[in-house]
Amino acid sequence: MKTTKFLATADVEKKWILIDAEDVVVGRLATFVAMRLRGKHLPTYTPHIDCGDNVIIINAEKVAFTGRKRTDKKYYWHTGYAGGIKERTADKILDGRFPERVMRKAVQRMLPKESPLARKQLSNLRVYAGSEHPHTAQEPEVIDFKSRSPKNVKAN
């Protein structure tokens, strides 16, 4: 029986993929993107090497939540002062100045916690609120995430 051969950092070939997030359920897209960032979709997956793809997400301001999550889901942070816990709903963030943060946080929380490898893998994610992106020179492969499953799109 053969043992598994691990990749070396020099052997990794990264691809660029482009995903349109318009009317796509946030959690389903985040799991797909996290798997792509880690490289778990590849037969040569190596847990301690950054072997995932570079992912570009456009139209992040038009993502969908199921149920009442858009109004009820809360994002918390702490200011560092006593009693300084703050909260904001997903609705306020998506209608605010940086709507791409919802998608970035969803993906970040699906990666391994607080490790240098997770930070490196998250740096391979580019999220844009609109439909324009500056990565046309990389010739990203377009993935139609909506058509993969009817559950990926929120039923209106």
C-alpha positions in Angstrom: 0.0 0.0 0.0 1.4 3.4 -1.0 1.4 6.4 1.3 0.0 9.7 0.3 2.5 12.0 -1.4 2.3 15.6 -0.2 2.8 18.6 -2.4 5.7 21.0 -2.0 5.1 24.7 -2.1 6.9 24.9 -5.5 4.6 22.3 -7.1 1.3 24.2 -6.4 -0.5 25.6 -9.4 -3.1 28.2 -8.5 -6.1 29.0 -10.7 -8.2 32.1 -10.7 -12.0 31.7 -10.4 -14.8 34.3 -10.7 -18.2 33.9 -9.0 -21.2 36.1 -9.3 -23.0 36.3 -5.9 -26.2 38.0 -7.1 -29.2 36.4 -5.3 -27.0 33.5 -4.0 -27.5 32.3 -0.4 -24.5 33.5 1.7 -23.8 30.3 3.6 -23.9 28.0 0.6 -21.5 30.3 -1.3 -19.2 30.7 1.7 -18.8 26.9 2.1 -18.0 26.5 -1.6 -15.4 29.4 -1.5 -13.8 28.1 1.7 -13.3 24.7 0.1 -11.7 26.3 -3.0 -9.5 28.5 -0.9 -8.2 25.6 1.1 -7.8 23.4 -2.0 -9.9 20.5 -0.7 -11.5 20.1 -4.1 -8.1 18.8 -5.4 -6.8 15.3 -5.3 -3.5 16.7 -4.3 -4.8 18.5 -1.2 -2.1 19.0 1.4 -3.3 20.3 4.8 -0.2 22.4 5.7 0.3 24.0 2.3 -1.7 26.8 0.7 -2.8 24.9 -2.4 -6.1 26.5 -3.0 -7.3 28.8 -5.8 -7.6 32.6 -6.0 -11.3 33.4 -5.7 -13.0 36.6 -7.0 -16.5 37.3 -5.8 -18.5 40.1 -7.5 -21.9 41.6 -6.7 -21.4 40.9 -3.0 -24.0 43.6 -2.1 -26.7 41.5 -3.7 -26.3 38.3 -1.7 -29.4 36.7 -0.1 -30.1 35.4 3.3 -32.7 32.7 4.0 -35.5 33.2 6.5 -35.3 36.3 8.6 -31.5 36.4 8.8 -31.2 39.7 6.9 -32.9 41.5 9.7 -32.2 39.2 12.7 -28.6 38.1 12.2 -26.2 40.3 14.2 -22.5 40.9 13.8 -20.7 41.7 17.1 -17.4 43.4 17.8 -15.7 44.9 20.8 -14.1 48.3 21.1 -11.6 47.3 23.7 -13.2 49.4 26.4 -15.3 48.1 29.3 -18.9 47.5 28.2 -17.8 48.3 24.6 -19.6 45.5 22.8 -21.3 46.7 19.6 -23.6 45.0 17.2 -25.0 45.6 13.7 -27.5 43.6 11.7 -26.7 42.1 8.3 -29.3 44.4 6.8 -27.4 47.5 8.0 -24.0 46.2 6.8 -25.4 45.2 3.3 -27.0 48.7 2.9 -24.0 50.4 4.4 -20.6 51.5 3.1 -18.8 48.1 3.0 -21.4 45.5 2.0 -18.6 43.0 0.9 -17.7 42.5 4.6 -20.7 40.1 5.0 -19.3 37.7 2.5 -15.7 38.0 3.7 -16.7 37.3 7.3 -18.8 34.3 6.3 -15.8 32.8 4.4 -13.3 33.7 7.1 -15.3 31.9 9.8 -15.3 28.7 7.7 -11.5 28.6 7.5 -9.2 27.2 10.3 -9.1 29.5 13.3 -6.4 32.0 13.9 -3.5 30.5 12.1 -0.9 31.9 9.6 -2.1 29.4 7.0 -5.8 30.6 7.4 -4.7 34.2 7.0 -2.7 33.4 3.9 -5.7 31.5 2.4 -8.0 34.4 3.2 -5.7 36.7 1.4 -6.4 34.8 -1.8 -10.1 35.9 -1.6 -11.1 39.2 -3.4 -14.7 40.4 -2.7 -16.2 43.3 -4.6 -19.6 44.9 -4.0 -20.3 45.8 -7.6 -19.8 43.9 -10.9 -16.5 45.4 -11.7 -13.1 43.9 -10.7 -9.5 44.7 -11.6 -8.4 41.1 -12.3 -9.2 40.6 -16.0 -5.5 40.2 -16.7 -5.5 36.9 -14.7 -8.2 35.5 -17.0 -10.4 34.0 -14.2 -12.5 30.9 -14.9 -16.2 31.8 -14.5 -18.1 29.4 -12.3 -21.9 29.6 -12.5 -22.7 28.8 -8.8 -26.4 29.5 -9.2 -27.0 26.6 -11.6 -25.2 24.0 -9.5 -28.2 23.5 -7.2 -31.7 25.1 -6.9 -31.0 25.6 -3.2 -28.1 28.0 -4.0 -30.5 30.7 -5.1 -33.1 32.1 -2.7 -36.6 31.5 -3.8 -38.5 34.8 -3.8 
